[in-house]
Amino acid sequence: MSGTGEFEEVIEGTILIPNHTSSAYPGIVLAHGSGINKEGGGGNQTAVRKEAEVFAKAGLITLLYNKRSKGYSKTNRSYELLAQDLIAGVRALQKRSDVIKNKVGVWGLSEGAWVAPIAATKSTDIAFVITSGGPGISPIQQQTWNVENRLRHQGITNQSAIQALVRNGAGIMLSLSRSESDRHDPVPVLQNVHQPFLALWGSIDRQVPPAESAQIFKDAFESSGNRYYTLQFIEGADHSIYNNTDDGFRTLKTLYPGYAEAMTSWIQQVVEDKPPVAKMIGKTPVQMSSSPEEVVKIDWYDLYWLHLSVSAFILIICLFALSVSLVNKIRNHKPLLIKGYSNWICLSAMISIIGFWLYLVSIWMNGGRDVGWVVFGTPFLWLLLQTVSTAAVILTVISIVHTLRKRERQGRNKMELLVIGTGIIYIPWALYWHLCFF
C-alpha cells in the first residue's frame, strides 16, 4: 500500500531472493523508466526484470513492482508519488527477517532516475542510490533534446523545421502540461542526497545528454559535500545501458557488457562500508548537441491557448468566408471554382493551420521517431506546409496593396476586408512557426 487519500493504491510487486546461503542479505528496490503499467509497457515490473535478476544473483533481495495508476498517466504524473512508492518498497523489504535493514538501496532508470534521488532525500531508510541514464536536466528540456536528436538522425538539417517543431513546440507542450513534474529541477534534489550514489550513462545515450548530465551531477554533489559518488560511462551502451543498433537509436533490450559488473561491484563496496570517493570512470562521451536551456522558460507568446485561439479564429472566419462564396455561386448559377484572392487566402490558411497542428502533435506523440520523407534536409510535409503558408502570406500582402491603391473603397466588400484582416492576423502566427520561406 502506498499513497494517501485519493492516491492510495495497492501496488503489486515481486521479490527475488538470492540463491545463496546466508541468514540476511542487503536489499534493493527498482524504479522504472517512463510508461504506464501494461504488459510490455515501461511501467510494468517485467520492464526491469533483467536488472532485478542481476541484483538477486549478486546477493541482494530485490523488489520490482508495477507502476501506480492513480496519479500517473502519459500527460499527468507526480514524481513525489512515485518516490513515495519507492520508499514504501524499501520499508516493505526492511520488514523481512532476511534483509539487513540498514543496507537497502534504490535503483532508478531514466524517469526513475528523477524519482530515486527524491526518495533518498525523504527517507534515511535508503542506504544507497543507483541511477541509469539519469537526466541532470528538466523533463521538458530532456524530451526536447531527445526529439531534436531523432530529427537530426533522420537527416533533418533545416533549422526552421527544428526551431518550429522542436524548440517552439516544446513551449506549447510545456504550457499545455498539467503536470508539475514536467518542470522538475533535479539539481536541488541531488544537492540534498547524502547517501552513496552511483550514476551510470551509456556513451551513446540519445535520450538524455550523458556528458552534460554527469557534469551537473558532479557539480551538485561537490557543492553539497557528498563525496561518496561514482559517475561512470559505459562505452557503446545506449540510454538504458543496453546493446543497440543504429548508433544508439534502436535498443536491443539486452544488458550491455560490463553494466551488471559495474553496479554489483560498487554495491559490494558500499555494503562493506567502503563506498568509493568522488570517482569518474570511463571516457566522457561527445554529445550530439547541448540541451536547449531556453525551453524551460515560457513567454506569453508561447502559450498554447493563445496559438489555439488564433488558429481557431482564423479557421472560423475562413470557413465562413468560403461558405458565403460557395452559397453565392450556387445562387447565381456560377461554376464552383475557387477564384479571387480572398478565397485562396482562406483555403491556403486553413490547409496550413490544420496540417501544421496535426504534424506537430504527431511529432511529439511519437517522440520524433517518424517525420516522413526528408528532402534536402527538410521533411517533405514541412516543405508542403511552408509552400501553402507562404502563398497565404503573399496573397494577403497583394490584397492589402490592391485595397490601398483603390480609389473607390466601395470596390472591396466587407467580406473581402474581413478576410484581409484575418490574413493580417495569420502572418505573425505563421512567422512565429517559421511557416514561410522568408
Buried (B, 14 or more C-beta within 10 A) or exposed (E): EBBEEEBEBEBEBEBBEBEEEEEEBBBBBBBBBBBBBEEEBBBBBEBBBBBBBBBBBBBBBBBBBBBBEBBBEEEEBBBBBBBBBBBBBBBBBBEBEEBBBEBBBBBBBBBBBBBBBBBBBBBEBBBBBBBBBBBBBBBBBBBBBBBBBBBBBBBBEBEBBBBBBBBBBBBBBBBBBEBEBBEBEBBEBBBBBBBBBBBBBBBBBBBBBBBBBBBBBBBBBEEBEBEBBBBBBBEBBBBBBBBBEEEBBEBEEEBBEBBBEBBBEBBEBBBEEEBBEEBBBBEBBEBBEEBBEEBBEBEEEBBBEBBEEBBEBBBEBBEBBBEEBEEEBEEEEEEEEEEBBBBBBBBBBBBBBEBBBEBBEBBBEEEBBEBEEBEEEBBEBBBBBBBBBBBBBBBBBEBBEBBEEEEEEEEBEEBBBBBBEBBEBBBEBBEBBBBBEE
